[in-house]
Amino acid sequence: MWWPKVVGVVAAAIVGIGVLEASEGKWVLATDVQKYYRCLPYEWYLVTNIDGVFDAKRGELVQFRAPAEVERITQAYSVIKIVAGVPGDRWAIRNDELYINGEPWGSLHLLQSIGKARGSLDGSGVIPEGHVYVLGTNPSSYDSRYWGPLPNRYIEGKAHVIY
């Protein structure tokens, strides 16, 4: 039966709304728009909208407006992912494996699907100021592994899991 799930989500949202409204300002209820290739293990979020500068921290979930090259693949305008790297962090892709600050973060499983050859994205760099490295938890997530650091100007808000 579907209605207990909806009642639970609405109840959680009402409680969360009070907390977020008191602590962080504007919010919106969001869902994972990538239903078939969900990149995070959650479905519903409360997203705190940001006004102006947002200093994302490693491990936070953020909702962002997809840059054109991302929207073309995901067919989604707004996406929620984990901040895996922040300014000053070093990233490297070696043999189609991503490392952030020397720690492994997963393989590049989508290379063939997006028309890229194995090893074609190998390289390294430092995440610049005003950017973050965002990742999904699913190996099929189309994320910074494929298109690089995300400029902060695309971040719409911080996402809080409710279901």
C-alpha positions as CSV (number, residue, x, y, z in Angstrom):
1,M,0.0,0.0,0.0
2,W,1.4,3.4,-1.0
3,W,-0.4,5.8,1.4
4,P,1.6,5.0,4.6
5,K,4.8,6.0,2.7
6,V,3.2,9.3,1.6
7,V,2.0,10.0,5.2
8,G,5.4,9.2,6.6
9,V,7.1,11.5,4.1
10,V,4.7,14.3,4.7
11,A,5.0,14.0,8.5
12,A,8.8,14.0,8.3
13,A,8.7,17.0,6.0
14,I,6.5,18.9,8.5
15,V,8.9,18.2,11.4
16,G,11.9,19.0,9.2
17,I,10.3,22.2,7.9
18,G,10.1,23.6,11.4
19,V,13.7,22.7,12.2
20,L,15.0,24.0,8.9
21,E,12.8,27.1,8.8
22,A,14.1,28.1,12.3
23,S,17.7,27.3,11.5
24,E,18.5,27.9,7.9
25,G,15.8,29.8,6.1
26,K,14.1,28.8,2.8
27,W,13.5,25.2,1.9
28,V,11.9,23.0,-0.7
29,L,10.8,19.4,-0.8
30,A,12.8,17.5,-3.5
31,T,12.9,13.9,-4.8
32,D,15.5,12.0,-6.7
33,V,14.6,12.7,-10.4
34,Q,16.8,9.9,-11.7
35,K,14.4,7.1,-10.7
36,Y,15.9,4.4,-12.9
37,Y,19.6,5.1,-12.2
38,R,19.3,6.6,-8.7
39,C,22.7,7.9,-7.7
40,L,22.1,8.1,-4.0
41,P,20.2,5.5,-1.8
42,Y,17.5,8.0,-0.8
43,E,14.3,9.2,-2.4
44,W,13.1,12.4,-0.6
45,Y,15.0,15.4,0.6
46,L,14.4,18.8,2.2
47,V,16.6,21.2,0.4
48,T,17.7,24.4,2.2
49,N,17.9,27.1,-0.5
50,I,21.0,29.3,-0.3
51,D,21.2,33.0,-0.9
52,G,24.6,34.1,-2.1
53,V,27.8,32.3,-1.1
54,F,27.6,28.7,0.0
55,D,30.6,27.0,1.6
56,A,30.0,23.3,0.9
57,K,31.7,20.8,3.2
58,R,33.0,17.4,2.3
59,G,30.3,14.8,3.0
60,E,27.3,17.1,2.6
61,L,24.6,16.5,0.1
62,V,23.9,19.4,-2.3
63,Q,21.3,20.0,-4.9
64,F,22.6,21.8,-8.0
65,R,21.4,23.1,-11.3
66,A,22.9,20.7,-13.9
67,P,25.5,22.3,-16.3
68,A,24.5,21.8,-19.9
69,E,26.9,18.8,-20.5
70,V,25.4,17.1,-17.4
71,E,21.7,17.8,-18.3
72,R,22.3,16.3,-21.7
73,I,23.2,12.9,-20.2
74,T,21.0,12.8,-17.0
75,Q,17.9,14.4,-18.6
76,A,17.5,16.2,-15.2
77,Y,17.7,19.9,-14.5
78,S,18.4,19.7,-10.8
79,V,20.5,16.9,-9.3
80,I,21.5,15.9,-5.7
81,K,25.0,14.4,-5.1
82,I,27.5,14.1,-2.3
83,V,30.4,16.7,-2.0
84,A,33.4,14.4,-2.2
85,G,36.1,17.1,-2.7
86,V,36.4,20.8,-1.7
87,P,38.8,23.5,-2.8
88,G,42.5,22.5,-2.4
89,D,41.7,18.7,-2.5
90,R,43.7,16.7,-5.1
91,W,41.9,14.5,-7.5
92,A,43.4,11.9,-9.8
93,I,42.0,9.4,-12.3
94,R,44.4,6.5,-13.0
95,N,43.4,3.5,-15.0
96,D,39.8,4.6,-14.9
97,E,39.8,4.8,-11.0
98,L,39.1,8.0,-9.1
99,Y,41.2,9.0,-6.1
100,I,40.6,12.1,-3.9
101,N,43.5,13.0,-1.7
102,G,45.0,9.6,-2.4
103,E,41.8,7.7,-1.3
104,P,40.0,5.5,-3.8
105,W,36.4,6.7,-4.7
106,G,35.4,4.3,-7.4
107,S,35.7,3.4,-11.1
108,L,34.5,5.2,-14.2
109,H,31.9,2.6,-15.2
110,L,30.1,4.9,-17.8
111,L,33.0,5.5,-20.2
112,Q,31.6,3.3,-23.0
113,S,28.0,4.6,-22.4
114,I,29.2,8.2,-23.0
115,G,31.4,7.3,-25.9
116,K,34.8,7.7,-24.2
117,A,37.7,5.3,-24.5
118,R,39.3,3.6,-21.5
119,G,41.9,5.8,-20.0
120,S,40.7,8.9,-21.9
121,L,39.8,10.7,-18.6
122,D,43.0,9.8,-16.8
123,G,44.7,12.8,-15.3
124,S,45.0,14.8,-12.0
125,G,44.5,18.2,-10.6
126,V,43.5,20.3,-7.6
127,I,40.0,21.4,-7.0
128,P,40.0,25.2,-7.5
129,E,38.4,27.8,-5.2
130,G,34.7,28.2,-5.9
131,H,34.3,24.6,-7.0
132,V,33.4,21.2,-5.5
133,Y,33.8,17.6,-6.7
134,V,30.3,15.9,-6.5
135,L,29.7,12.2,-6.7
136,G,26.8,9.7,-6.5
137,T,27.1,6.4,-4.6
138,N,26.0,4.3,-7.5
139,P,28.7,3.2,-10.0
140,S,26.4,4.4,-12.8
141,S,26.3,7.9,-11.4
142,Y,27.2,10.6,-14.0
143,D,29.2,13.0,-11.9
144,S,32.4,14.9,-11.4
145,R,34.4,11.8,-12.4
146,Y,33.3,12.6,-16.0
147,W,32.9,16.3,-16.2
148,G,35.2,17.7,-13.5
149,P,34.7,20.0,-10.5
150,L,31.3,21.8,-10.3
151,P,31.4,25.6,-10.0
152,N,29.6,26.7,-6.8
153,R,27.4,29.0,-8.7
154,Y,25.4,26.0,-9.8
155,I,24.6,24.9,-6.2
156,E,21.0,25.6,-5.3
157,G,21.0,24.3,-1.7
158,K,22.0,21.8,0.9
159,A,19.9,18.6,0.9
160,H,18.8,16.8,4.0
161,V,17.6,13.2,3.7
162,I,14.0,12.5,4.9
163,Y,13.5,9.1,3.3
